């Protein structure tokens, strides 16, 4: 039932060498399809077959999608997969049917971050020759997550698992843009049990967190303020200053009152506007986010952020266009699955430390999938697989301790196998 460490390491390194950001995972999807076909899954859904295109969030413009599509072709992606994923319809869902039993789901995310990777000789991907070749980077371990998904499928097929296994290779987690699109497909509605997993999260190699909670519900927004240009020296009164509207919005976003019911967050992450010192700026752009300890608290922050932004525009006689760039609810891991994962991890040789539950402290759009399964009567759980990483998540020196790969595959596989028999 095990998959060799060497196989997992080789796959993870190949994926690490070819990272692609959200909705641009063309080569990655092609590579996944190669593996799924070699394993011999019973059903395989790609792109629009496993997600609802209209529900995607944070999709880049056509020029950006075309550029990465062409890069994937140059890197050797399959033409049939490129055709099926054109326009940013990336991702895959594999189904294995093996006798009578429950339907169990597993979600792994596949996208990378738009940042450069370290070239330092102490950075293992650089010294071992599998550093990113694309200008993006797997700086959060999604290369390891894809490896988990492939390894689990292979191991489950060789086990006495009885039932149906659905593994989702989800795009666009980093922009909180893919989970809802997959959830709305309905392909997971029949899952009695559902797992998602993440490496690291400040837990070392050999440590497993059986159930992660504390997801901050999140809303990403983009606001474009439009005013009227004018000469800043000769005719300043003729202009309507979009930068002033943006500045008022930023200042007052941080003045939104905190809520007594739990943690709330706000951040103005990107601001830009204007073209020259002597021109009243006619356009300004803001990208930000709000978060809440619960979905209700996130909505509290979102409603007030909208009010602040629209009021700032009116204050300076400007217009504003607001768009949702990403959104995800909070979620809770079900105790029944936490019990199973904890017991499995306790009996796994390479696991030397166990944490029953821990708070993520951040956001994740696997929560859409967890919530969808729970709303349809199933149980869901988010598992943490510890890994030593020399740099923090999202940094240029992030890396995965490859000893954590077989641990993740073993714990997830045995948990899925046990769920198929236990009917908890």
C-alpha positions as CSV (number, residue, x, y, z in Angstrom):
1,X,0.0,0.0,0.0
2,X,3.0,2.3,0.2
3,X,4.6,4.4,-2.5
4,X,8.3,4.7,-2.6
5,X,10.0,7.8,-1.3
6,X,12.1,8.1,-4.4
7,X,9.0,8.2,-6.6
8,X,7.4,10.8,-4.5
9,X,10.6,12.9,-4.4
10,X,11.1,12.7,-8.2
11,X,7.5,13.8,-8.8
12,X,7.6,16.7,-6.3
13,X,10.9,18.0,-7.8
14,X,9.5,17.9,-11.3
15,X,6.4,19.9,-10.2
16,X,8.7,22.3,-8.2
17,X,10.6,23.0,-11.4
18,X,7.5,24.1,-13.3
19,X,5.3,26.2,-11.0
20,X,2.4,28.2,-12.4
21,X,0.2,30.8,-10.6
22,X,-3.6,30.7,-10.2
23,X,-5.6,29.8,-13.3
24,X,-2.3,29.4,-15.3
25,X,-1.6,25.8,-14.2
26,X,-1.6,24.5,-17.7
27,X,1.6,22.5,-17.6
28,X,0.8,21.3,-14.1
29,X,-2.6,20.0,-15.1
30,X,-1.0,18.2,-18.1
31,X,1.5,16.6,-15.7
32,X,-1.3,15.5,-13.4
33,X,-3.3,14.0,-16.2
34,X,-0.2,12.0,-17.3
35,X,0.0,10.6,-13.8
36,X,-3.7,9.9,-13.4
37,X,-3.8,8.0,-16.8
38,X,-0.8,6.0,-15.8
39,X,-2.4,5.0,-12.5
40,X,-5.6,4.1,-14.4
41,X,-8.3,6.0,-12.6
42,X,-11.9,5.1,-13.5
43,X,-13.1,8.7,-14.3
44,X,-11.1,11.8,-15.1
45,X,-12.6,15.3,-15.2
46,X,-10.5,18.3,-16.5
47,X,-11.1,22.0,-16.4
48,X,-14.8,23.0,-17.1
49,X,-15.8,19.3,-16.5
50,X,-14.9,19.7,-12.8
51,X,-15.6,23.3,-12.0
52,X,-18.1,26.1,-12.9
53,X,-16.2,28.6,-15.0
54,X,-18.5,31.5,-14.0
55,X,-17.8,30.9,-10.3
56,X,-14.0,31.4,-10.7
57,X,-12.5,34.4,-8.9
58,X,-9.2,36.2,-9.4
59,X,-8.9,35.1,-13.1
60,X,-6.1,37.1,-14.9
61,X,-6.7,38.8,-18.2
62,X,-6.6,37.0,-21.6
63,X,-3.1,38.3,-22.4
64,X,-1.6,36.8,-19.2
65,X,-3.5,33.5,-19.7
66,X,-2.2,33.3,-23.3
67,X,1.4,33.9,-22.2
68,X,1.4,31.1,-19.7
69,X,-0.5,28.8,-22.1
70,X,2.3,29.3,-24.6
71,X,4.9,28.8,-21.9
72,X,3.3,25.5,-21.0
73,X,3.4,24.4,-24.6
74,X,7.1,25.2,-24.8
75,X,7.7,23.2,-21.6
76,X,6.1,20.1,-23.2
77,X,2.4,20.2,-22.0
78,X,0.1,18.0,-24.0
79,X,-1.9,19.6,-26.7
80,X,-5.1,17.8,-25.8
81,X,-4.8,19.1,-22.2
82,X,-3.9,22.6,-23.4
83,X,-7.0,22.6,-25.5
84,X,-9.2,21.5,-22.6
85,X,-7.7,24.1,-20.2
86,X,-7.6,27.0,-22.6
87,X,-8.8,30.3,-21.0
88,X,-7.7,29.4,-17.5
89,X,-9.9,26.3,-17.1
90,X,-7.3,24.4,-15.2
91,X,-7.4,21.6,-12.6
92,X,-8.5,17.9,-12.6
93,X,-10.6,15.5,-10.6
94,X,-9.9,11.8,-10.5
95,X,-12.3,9.1,-9.4
96,X,-11.4,5.5,-8.3
97,X,-14.3,3.0,-7.9
98,X,-13.3,0.0,-5.9
99,X,-16.3,-2.1,-4.6
100,X,-19.2,-1.1,-2.4
101,X,-18.7,1.5,0.2
102,X,-18.8,5.3,1.0
103,X,-17.6,8.1,-1.3
104,X,-14.5,9.7,0.2
105,X,-13.1,13.0,-1.2
106,X,-9.6,14.4,-1.0
107,X,-8.6,17.9,-2.1
108,X,-5.1,19.1,-2.9
109,X,-4.2,22.5,-4.4
110,X,-1.9,22.9,-7.4
111,X,-1.0,26.6,-7.9
112,X,2.1,28.5,-7.2
113,X,3.0,32.1,-6.1
114,X,4.1,34.9,-8.4
115,X,7.5,35.4,-6.8
116,X,11.1,34.6,-7.6
117,X,12.8,31.7,-5.9
118,X,16.2,32.0,-4.1
119,X,19.3,31.2,-6.0
120,X,21.4,30.9,-2.9
121,X,23.6,27.7,-2.8
122,X,22.2,26.8,0.6
123,X,18.7,26.6,-0.9
124,X,18.2,22.9,-1.8
125,X,16.2,23.4,-5.0
126,X,19.0,25.6,-6.3
127,X,21.8,23.4,-5.2
128,X,20.1,20.1,-6.3
129,X,19.0,21.5,-9.7
130,X,15.2,21.7,-9.4
131,X,14.8,25.4,-8.8
132,X,11.8,27.1,-10.6
133,X,12.3,27.7,-14.3
134,X,9.2,29.9,-14.7
135,X,9.7,33.0,-12.6
136,X,6.9,31.8,-10.2
137,X,7.6,29.6,-7.2
138,X,6.0,26.8,-5.1
139,X,6.6,28.8,-2.0
140,X,3.7,27.2,0.0
141,X,4.2,23.5,-0.7
142,X,1.6,22.9,-3.3
143,X,4.1,20.8,-5.2
144,X,4.0,18.5,-2.2
145,X,0.2,18.6,-2.1
146,X,-0.1,17.4,-5.7
147,X,2.4,14.7,-4.8
148,X,0.2,13.7,-1.9
149,X,-2.8,13.4,-4.2
150,X,-1.0,11.2,-6.8
151,X,0.6,9.1,-4.1
152,X,-2.7,8.5,-2.3
153,X,-4.5,7.5,-5.5
154,X,-1.7,5.0,-6.3
155,X,-1.7,3.6,-2.7
156,X,-5.5,3.4,-2.4
157,X,-5.8,1.4,-5.7
158,X,-3.4,-1.1,-4.2
159,X,-5.2,-1.4,-0.9
160,X,-8.4,-3.0,0.4
161,X,-10.2,0.4,0.2
162,X,-13.9,-0.3,-0.5
163,X,-15.9,2.5,-2.0
164,X,-15.3,5.5,-4.3
165,X,-12.4,7.9,-3.9
166,X,-12.5,11.4,-5.5
167,X,-9.3,13.4,-5.5
168,X,-9.6,17.1,-6.5
169,X,-6.5,18.8,-7.9
170,X,-7.8,22.3,-7.3
171,X,-6.5,25.4,-9.0
172,X,-6.2,29.0,-7.7
173,X,-6.1,28.5,-3.9
174,X,-3.5,31.2,-3.5
175,X,-6.0,33.9,-4.7
176,X,-8.9,32.2,-2.9
177,X,-10.4,31.8,-6.3
178,X,-10.9,28.1,-7.1
179,X,-12.7,26.4,-4.2
180,X,-16.1,27.8,-4.9
181,X,-15.9,27.0,-8.6
182,X,-15.2,23.4,-7.8
183,X,-17.8,23.2,-5.0
184,X,-20.5,24.5,-7.3
185,X,-19.9,21.7,-9.8
186,X,-21.7,19.4,-7.4
187,X,-19.2,16.6,-8.0
188,X,-18.5,16.3,-4.3
189,X,-22.1,16.4,-3.1
190,X,-22.2,12.6,-2.6
191,X,-19.1,12.5,-0.4
192,X,-19.7,11.0,3.0
193,X,-16.2,12.0,4.1
194,X,-13.9,14.7,2.8
195,X,-10.2,15.5,3.6
196,X,-7.9,18.3,2.7
197,X,-4.3,18.7,3.7
198,X,-1.4,21.1,3.9
199,X,2.3,20.8,4.7
200,X,4.2,22.9,7.2
201,X,2.1,25.6,8.9
202,X,4.9,25.9,11.5
203,X,4.7,22.2,12.4
204,X,8.0,20.2,12.0
205,X,8.6,17.0,10.0
206,X,7.2,14.0,11.9
207,X,4.3,16.0,13.4
208,X,0.7,15.6,12.3
209,X,-2.3,17.8,13.1
210,X,-5.3,15.6,13.0
211,X,-7.8,18.5,12.6
212,X,-7.1,22.1,11.7
213,X,-9.7,24.8,12.5
214,X,-9.5,28.5,13.0
215,X,-9.8,29.4,9.4
216,X,-10.3,33.1,9.0
217,X,-13.1,33.7,6.5
218,X,-11.8,36.1,3.8
219,X,-12.9,38.5,1.1
220,X,-10.5,39.9,-1.5
221,X,-11.7,43.1,-3.3
222,X,-10.5,45.4,-6.0
223,X,-11.6,49.0,-6.2
224,X,-11.0,51.3,-9.1
225,X,-11.7,55.1,-8.5
226,X,-12.3,57.3,-11.5
227,X,-12.2,61.1,-11.4
228,X,-11.3,63.9,-13.9
229,X,-7.8,65.0,-15.0
230,X,-6.6,68.6,-15.0
231,X,-3.4,70.6,-14.9
232,X,-2.3,70.6,-11.3
233,X,-0.8,74.1,-11.5
234,X,-3.1,76.0,-13.8
235,X,-6.5,74.4,-13.3
236,X,-6.5,72.3,-10.1
237,X,-10.2,73.0,-9.4
238,X,-11.2,71.5,-12.7
239,X,-10.0,68.0,-11.6
240,X,-11.6,65.3,-9.5
241,X,-8.7,63.6,-7.7
242,X,-9.0,59.8,-7.7
243,X,-5.9,59.6,-5.5
244,X,-7.7,61.6,-2.8
245,X,-10.6,59.2,-2.9
246,X,-8.3,56.2,-2.6
247,X,-6.3,57.8,0.3
248,X,-9.6,58.5,2.2
249,X,-10.7,54.9,1.6
250,X,-7.4,53.4,2.9
251,X,-7.4,55.6,6.0
252,X,-10.9,54.8,6.9
253,X,-10.7,51.1,6.1
254,X,-8.3,50.8,9.0
255,X,-10.8,52.7,11.2
256,X,-13.5,50.1,10.9
257,X,-14.3,49.1,14.5
258,X,-13.2,45.7,15.6
259,X,-16.0,43.3,16.6
260,X,-16.7,42.0,20.1
261,X,-17.5,38.5,18.8
262,X,-14.1,37.6,17.5
263,X,-11.0,38.4,15.4
264,X,-11.4,40.7,12.4
265,X,-8.7,41.9,9.9
266,X,-8.4,44.5,7.2
267,X,-5.5,45.2,4.8
268,X,-5.0,47.6,1.9
269,X,-2.4,45.5,0.1
270,X,-1.9,47.3,-3.2
271,X,-2.5,51.0,-4.0
272,X,-1.5,52.8,-7.2
273,X,-2.7,55.8,-9.1
274,X,-1.7,58.9,-11.0
275,X,0.7,59.4,-13.9
276,X,2.7,62.6,-13.2
277,X,3.3,65.2,-10.5
278,X,1.6,67.9,-12.5
279,X,-1.6,66.0,-13.4
280,X,-4.6,65.7,-11.2
281,X,-4.9,61.9,-11.1
282,X,-8.0,60.6,-12.9
283,X,-7.7,56.9,-11.9
284,X,-6.5,55.1,-8.8
285,X,-6.6,51.4,-7.9
286,X,-6.9,49.6,-4.5
287,X,-6.5,45.9,-3.8
288,X,-7.4,44.8,-0.3
289,X,-8.9,42.2,1.9
290,X,-11.0,41.7,5.0
291,X,-11.1,38.7,7.2
292,X,-13.2,37.4,10.2
293,X,-12.9,34.6,12.7
294,X,-16.3,33.4,11.4
295,X,-18.1,33.9,8.1
296,X,-20.5,36.3,9.8
297,X,-17.6,38.4,11.1
298,X,-16.1,38.5,7.6
299,X,-19.4,39.8,6.3
300,X,-19.5,42.4,9.0
301,X,-16.1,43.7,7.7
302,X,-17.0,43.4,4.0
303,X,-20.2,45.4,4.4
304,X,-18.3,48.2,6.2
305,X,-15.4,48.1,3.8
306,X,-17.9,48.6,0.9
307,X,-19.5,51.5,2.8
308,X,-16.1,53.1,3.4
309,X,-15.0,52.8,-0.2
310,X,-18.2,54.1,-1.7
311,X,-18.3,57.0,0.8
312,X,-14.7,58.0,0.0
313,X,-15.5,58.1,-3.7
314,X,-18.5,60.4,-3.1
315,X,-16.5,62.6,-0.7
316,X,-14.1,63.5,-3.5
317,X,-16.7,63.5,-6.3
318,X,-15.4,60.4,-7.9
319,X,-16.9,57.1,-9.1
320,X,-15.8,53.7,-7.9
321,X,-16.1,50.2,-9.3
322,X,-15.8,47.4,-6.8
323,X,-15.1,43.8,-7.8
324,X,-14.7,40.6,-5.8
325,X,-11.3,39.0,-6.4
326,X,-11.7,36.1,-4.0
327,X,-13.8,34.9,-1.2
328,X,-14.0,31.9,1.2
329,X,-15.9,31.0,4.4
330,X,-14.7,29.7,7.7
331,X,-15.0,25.9,8.4
332,X,-14.6,23.4,11.2
333,X,-13.1,19.9,11.1
334,X,-15.6,17.2,12.2
335,X,-14.6,15.3,15.3
336,X,-15.4,11.9,13.9
337,X,-12.7,12.3,11.2
338,X,-10.3,14.0,13.5
339,X,-10.5,10.8,15.7
340,X,-9.7,8.6,12.7
341,X,-6.7,10.7,11.5
342,X,-5.3,11.0,15.0
343,X,-5.5,7.2,15.5
344,X,-3.9,6.6,12.1
345,X,-1.1,9.1,12.7
346,X,-0.4,7.6,16.2
347,X,0.2,4.2,14.5
348,X,2.4,5.6,11.7
349,X,6.1,4.8,12.3
350,X,7.6,8.1,11.0
351,X,5.2,10.3,13.0
352,X,6.8,11.3,16.3
353,X,4.5,14.1,17.4
354,X,0.7,14.4,17.4
355,X,-1.5,17.5,17.7
356,X,-5.2,16.8,17.9
357,X,-6.4,20.3,16.8
358,X,-4.8,23.6,15.9
359,X,-5.9,26.9,14.5
360,X,-4.7,27.9,11.0
361,X,-4.8,31.6,11.7
362,X,-5.1,32.3,8.0
363,X,-7.5,31.6,5.2
364,X,-8.1,28.8,2.8
365,X,-10.7,28.1,0.1
366,X,-10.8,24.4,0.8
367,X,-13.4,25.7,3.3
368,X,-15.9,26.0,0.4
369,X,-15.5,22.3,-0.3
370,X,-15.7,21.3,3.4
371,X,-18.8,23.4,3.9
372,X,-20.4,22.0,0.7
373,X,-19.8,18.4,1.9
374,X,-21.1,19.2,5.4
375,X,-24.2,20.9,4.0
376,X,-25.0,17.7,2.1
377,X,-24.8,15.5,5.2
378,X,-21.1,14.5,5.0
379,X,-18.2,15.1,7.4
380,X,-15.0,17.0,6.6
381,X,-11.5,17.5,8.0
382,X,-8.4,19.5,7.3
383,X,-5.2,17.7,8.1
384,X,-1.8,19.3,8.8
385,X,1.4,17.4,7.8
386,X,4.4,18.9,9.4
387,X,7.5,19.7,7.4
388,X,10.8,21.5,8.3
389,X,11.2,24.5,6.0
390,X,14.2,26.8,6.2
391,X,12.2,29.8,5.0
392,X,8.7,30.7,6.0
393,X,5.7,30.1,3.8
394,X,5.6,32.5,0.8
395,X,9.3,33.4,1.1
396,X,12.0,32.9,-1.5
397,X,13.7,30.3,0.6
398,X,10.7,28.1,1.4
399,X,11.3,24.4,0.8
400,X,9.7,21.1,1.8
401,X,11.5,18.5,3.8
402,X,11.0,15.5,1.5
403,X,10.8,13.1,4.4
404,X,7.4,14.5,5.0
405,X,6.1,13.3,1.6
406,X,5.7,9.6,2.5
407,X,4.3,10.6,5.9
408,X,1.6,12.6,4.3
409,X,0.7,9.9,1.8
410,X,0.7,7.2,4.5
411,X,-1.5,9.1,6.9
412,X,-4.0,10.2,4.3
413,X,-4.1,6.8,2.6
414,X,-4.7,4.9,5.8
415,X,-7.3,7.4,7.0
416,X,-9.2,7.1,3.7
417,X,-9.0,3.3,3.8
418,X,-10.2,3.2,7.4
419,X,-13.0,5.6,6.7
420,X,-14.2,3.3,3.9
421,X,-14.6,0.5,6.5
422,X,-15.5,2.3,9.7
423,X,-18.5,4.3,8.6
424,X,-18.0,6.8,11.4
